[in-house]
Each structure stands twice: as structure tokens, then as C-alpha cells.
């Protein structure tokens, strides 16, 4: 009886291990197929005269900055973004790991080339809705990927106790961002993007910004360098043209690596912004560098 139970236990463990390995390979194959879809399923345009290139970026974000990648029709994404506290706090906060800002985002594409998302971020308890529209693909007849992106953010943390000298209105909770994303895949290992951006903040704290720049214009830059089959180095920087020289905020930057494994993409990064929403990190980056990550899962 003892040997029979032991045999059954070994068989059960082996079955789980085999299923896990096979499942892992299936998920890796699924990720590869997902990446190849843009080329394999859309080799030719309506006239059959142009071949589309593979996407310039394999994930929907470079780090904080949106990429030109648009999810395929019918794909459901779960994206978890985590930003820890500043590294400068040292061992007092275990290099910032004692602090955390988390964003959970659900994203779905109902129509080819048009994706929608909804998210909740713990930083200022922000609820966000966003949409991304593919305008053009890089092909043999067009040199760039063009994508439009827009988002509406609602800060649910605002309260009158923080603004005792100002009566808050409902519209003060809102901020917006519009972006035109343009990228090019120069080779199989190297891609670049520029992102002209408009940000609208209905409420600003003059003690922090020094002047009321509710309407802001910025220009983002981002790139991807492929290091191996499943690892790439990503970096980005956004210049805000309307930031006052005495503002306590900084232009945001982010750099890190993408690691693809098992149907997930892990983005490990360092950034000087706590928020991952566009109005938050473009307008209100604190300048203190912190560690963070994004986990991207497609279903």
C-alpha cells in the first residue's frame, strides 16, 4: 500500500511538472504568434502593394510612455504597474520598497486598430479611461507607425481640507492628455519613437508650479534596443515646454528592460515619476528616482 501511494504521488507530481512545462511553451508560442500577427495576417494592404513591418515595440508601453503598439482585435490585456518609493531614502524604507504606488489596468480591443482601457491607480486614487487608435503602419510604402492616444483622468483623492482657501469644483478633479505617437523600426533590433503631447490639468497648486499652466505641451522620446530573443533595453524622456523654472517638478525619464516569458512581459525599470498616468508623470514627476515594474498579460 505504501509503495502504491508513493507511485501515485510521483506520477501526480510528474503530471503537474509536464503540464507546467508544456503550458509554458504554449504560452511562449502564444506570445510569439501575438507578435507575428501584424506581419503574418496583414502582409499586404488592400491593393496588395505594400508589406507591413513588424511593430516597432512589442509592448503597449515603452516604460511610462505609450508606444505605437495597438492590441489586436479581441485581445484582453491585464496590466499591473508598480512604482516603489525613492531610492534616496536608503535603508530607512529599504530602498523605497516599503512604499508603493500600484495601477491595475484592463484593456480590450473591440475593433481592429482601436483599443480601450480603464484603470485605477493608488497614486491620488486616480481612475482613468483611455483609447488608442492606429492611424498608419510602417510598410514598404510608408516609413512610420502612427498612433493617436487620449486619456481622461479623475483624481478621487482631492478634498477641501487640503485646499482650505479654495472651494473645489467637480471639474477640478479632471486632467487630460492627447498624444500623437510616431515610431520607426530601423532594424530588427532598434526602434525609435517621438510623442508630441498635450496635457490639460484643471487644478494646479501654485506653491508647487509657481504659475497656472493648465494647458501644457510636451515632446516625448523613446527607444528600444533588442539585446536577445526575449530581452530588450528601453528608455524614454519627455520635455515639458510649459514648466516654470521654479517648479518643484521635473521632466520625466524612464529606463529599464523588457523580459518576455510565459505569455507575460515583465518591464523592470527605473523612473523619476511616481504616477504612471500621462498627466501625472508628464506634469508632476518629483525627480526622485525609484524602482518599478509593469507586468503585461494578454488573454
C-alpha positions in Angstrom: 0.0 0.0 0.0 2.9 2.4 0.9 4.6 1.8 -2.5 1.3 2.2 -4.3 0.7 5.6 -2.7 4.3 6.7 -3.4 3.9 5.7 -7.0 0.7 7.6 -7.4 2.3 10.7 -5.7 5.3 10.6 -8.1 3.0 10.1 -11.1 0.9 13.1 -9.9 3.9 15.3 -9.4 5.3 14.4 -12.8 2.0 15.1 -14.5 1.9 18.6 -12.9 5.5 19.3 -14.0 4.8 18.1 -17.5 1.7 20.2 -17.8 3.6 23.2 -16.4 6.4 22.8 -19.0 4.1 22.3 -21.9 1.9 25.1 -20.7 4.9 27.4 -20.5 5.9 26.5 -24.0 2.4 27.1 -25.3 2.3 30.5 -23.7 5.7 31.4 -25.2 4.4 30.2 -28.6 1.2 32.3 -28.0 3.4 35.4 -27.3 5.4 34.8 -30.5 2.2 34.4 -32.5 0.9 37.6 -31.0 3.9 39.5 -32.1 3.9 38.0 -35.5 0.2 38.7 -36.2 0.8 42.2 -37.5 3.1 40.8 -40.2 1.6 37.4 -41.0 -2.0 38.3 -41.1 -1.5 41.7 -42.8 1.2 41.1 -45.3 -0.5 43.1 -47.9 -2.7 46.2 -47.8 -6.0 46.5 -49.7 -4.2 46.9 -53.0 -1.7 44.2 -52.2 1.2 46.5 -52.9 2.8 47.0 -49.5 4.3 44.7 -46.9 3.9 45.8 -43.3 6.8 45.7 -40.9 6.8 44.0 -37.5 5.8 46.5 -34.8 8.4 48.9 -33.6 7.6 47.9 -30.0 6.4 44.6 -28.6 4.5 46.0 -25.7 1.9 48.7 -25.3 4.2 51.0 -23.3 7.9 51.8 -23.6 8.0 52.4 -19.8 5.6 55.1 -18.8 5.3 56.5 -22.3 2.8 54.9 -24.6 4.2 53.0 -27.6 2.7 52.9 -31.1 1.7 49.3 -30.4 -2.1 48.7 -30.6 -3.6 45.5 -29.3 -5.2 43.1 -31.9 -9.0 42.8 -32.1 -10.4 40.5 -29.4 -7.3 40.6 -27.2 -7.8 41.3 -23.5 -4.9 42.7 -21.5 -4.3 42.9 -17.8 -1.5 45.3 -17.0 -0.2 45.8 -13.4 2.1 48.7 -12.8 4.1 49.2 -9.6 6.3 52.1 -8.5 8.2 51.9 -5.3 9.4 54.8 -3.2 12.6 56.9 -3.9 15.9 55.1 -3.7 17.4 58.1 -1.9 15.6 57.1 1.3 18.1 54.3 1.7 17.6 51.6 4.3 15.0 53.6 6.2 12.5 52.5 3.5 14.5 49.5 2.2 15.5 51.5 -0.9 11.8 52.5 -1.4 10.4 49.0 -1.2 8.3 49.9 1.9 6.4 52.4 -0.2 4.3 51.6 -3.3 2.0 53.0 -6.0 0.0 50.4 -7.9 -2.0 50.7 -11.0 -4.3 47.9 -12.4 -5.5 48.3 -16.0 -7.9 46.3 -18.1 -7.6 46.8 -21.8 -9.7 45.4 -24.7 -9.8 45.9 -28.5 -13.4 45.7 -29.8 -12.5 46.9 -33.3 -9.3 46.3 -35.3 -6.9 49.2 -34.7 -8.9 50.8 -31.8 -8.3 49.8 -28.2 -9.9 51.0 -24.9 -8.8 50.7 -21.3 -9.9 51.5 -17.8 -7.6 51.7 -14.8 -7.3 52.6 -11.1 -4.1 53.9 -9.7 -3.4 54.3 -6.0 -1.4 57.5 -6.5 -4.0 60.2 -5.8 -6.6 57.4 -6.1 -6.9 58.1 -9.9 -9.4 56.5 -12.2 -8.6 56.7 -15.8 -10.2 55.8 -19.2 -8.2 55.8 -22.4 -8.3 55.0 -26.1 -5.6 54.3 -28.7 -6.2 54.5 -32.5 -3.9 53.1 -35.1 -3.6 55.6 -37.9 -0.9 54.1 -40.1 1.6 51.2 -40.1 5.2 51.2 -41.2 5.4 49.5 -44.5 7.3 49.4 -47.8 5.2 52.4 -48.9 5.1 54.4 -45.6 8.1 55.0 -43.3 6.4 55.3 -39.9 3.9 53.8 -37.4 1.4 56.5 -36.5 -1.0 56.2 -33.5 -3.3 58.6 -31.6 -3.8 58.3 -27.9 -6.1 60.0 -25.5 -6.9 59.7 -21.8 -9.2 61.2 -19.2 -8.1 61.0 -15.5 -10.2 61.6 -12.4 -8.4 62.4 -9.1 -10.8 61.0 -6.4 -8.4 61.9 -3.6 -9.0 65.7 -3.7 -10.7 67.1 -0.7 -11.4 70.6 0.7 -9.1 70.1 3.8 -6.1 70.2 1.5 -7.3 73.4 -0.2 -8.8 75.3 2.6 -8.6 78.6 0.7 -10.3 77.3 -2.4 -13.7 75.7 -2.9 -13.2 72.6 -5.1 -15.4 72.0 -8.1 -16.1 68.7 -9.7 -14.2 69.6 -12.8 -11.0 70.3 -10.7 -10.6 66.5 -10.3 -10.1 66.1 -14.1 -7.0 66.0 -16.2 -6.5 65.0 -19.8 -3.8 64.1 -22.3 -3.7 63.7 -26.1 -0.7 62.3 -27.9 0.4 61.6 -31.5 2.8 58.7 -31.4 5.2 58.2 -34.3 7.7 55.4 -34.4 10.0 53.6 -36.8 11.6 50.2 -36.7 15.1 50.9 -38.2 16.2 47.3 -37.9 15.2 44.1 -36.2 17.0 45.3 -33.0 16.4 49.0 -32.9 13.3 51.3 -32.8 12.7 54.9 -32.0 9.6 57.0 -31.2 8.6 60.6 -30.8 5.4 61.7 -29.0 4.0 65.3 -29.3 1.7 65.6 -26.3 -0.9 68.0 -25.0 -1.8 67.9 -21.3 -4.7 69.7 -19.6 -4.8 70.0 -15.8 -7.9 71.7 -14.4 -6.3 72.2 -11.0 -2.8 73.2 -10.1 -1.1 74.1 -6.8 0.7 77.4 -7.4 3.0 76.8 -4.5 4.4 73.9 -6.5 4.1 75.0 -10.1 4.7 78.8 -9.5 2.3 79.7 -12.3 -1.0 78.3 -13.6 -0.1 76.4 -16.8 -3.3 74.5 -17.2 -2.6 73.8 -20.8 0.8 72.2 -21.4 2.7 71.0 -24.4 5.4 68.3 -24.3 7.5 66.2 -26.6 8.4 62.6 -25.7 11.2 60.5 -27.0 11.6 56.7 -26.6 13.6 53.8 -27.9 14.0 50.1 -27.8 17.2 48.1 -28.3 16.8 44.3 -28.6 19.5 42.5 -26.6 18.4 38.9 -27.1 15.4 37.0 -28.3 13.4 37.8 -25.2 15.2 40.8 -23.6 15.3 44.4 -24.7 16.6 47.7 -23.2 14.1 50.6 -23.3 14.5 54.3 -22.5 12.4 57.4 -22.7 12.4 61.1 -21.8 9.6 63.8 -22.0 10.3 67.5 -22.2 7.6 69.8 -20.9 7.7 73.2 -22.7 5.4 74.9 -20.2 7.1 74.0 -16.9 8.1 77.1 -14.9 11.8 77.2 -14.0 11.0 77.4 -10.3 8.5 74.5 -10.4 9.3 71.7 -7.9 8.6 69.1 -10.7 11.0 67.7 -13.3 10.9 66.4 -16.8 10.3 62.6 -16.5 12.6 59.9 -17.7 12.5 56.1 -17.5 14.9 53.3 -18.5 14.9 49.6 -18.0 14.5 46.2 -19.6 11.6 44.1 -21.1 11.7 40.4 -20.3 9.3 38.1 -22.2 8.4 34.8 -20.6 5.4 32.5 -20.4 2.9 34.8 -22.1 3.9 37.7 -19.8 6.1 40.7 -20.5 7.9 41.9 -17.4 9.1 45.5 -17.6 11.7 46.2 -14.9 12.5 49.9 -14.8 13.8 53.0 -13.0 12.0 56.3 -13.2 11.8 59.7 -11.6 8.0 59.8 -11.6 5.6 58.1 -9.2 2.4 58.3 -11.4 2.0 56.1 -14.5 -0.8 58.2 -15.9 0.1 60.6 -18.6 -0.9 63.9 -16.9 0.7 62.6 -13.7 4.2 61.7 -14.9 4.5 64.3 -17.6 3.4 67.2 -15.4 4.3 66.1 -11.9 7.5 64.0 -11.9 9.2 64.5 -8.5 12.7 64.0 -9.8 13.5 61.3 -7.2 14.5 58.1 -9.0 12.6 54.9 -8.0 12.5 51.3 -9.0 9.3 49.9 -10.5 7.8 47.3 -12.9 5.0 46.6 -15.3 3.5 43.2 -15.8 1.7 42.7 -19.1 -0.5 39.7 -19.7 -2.6 39.0 -22.8 -5.5 36.6 -22.8 
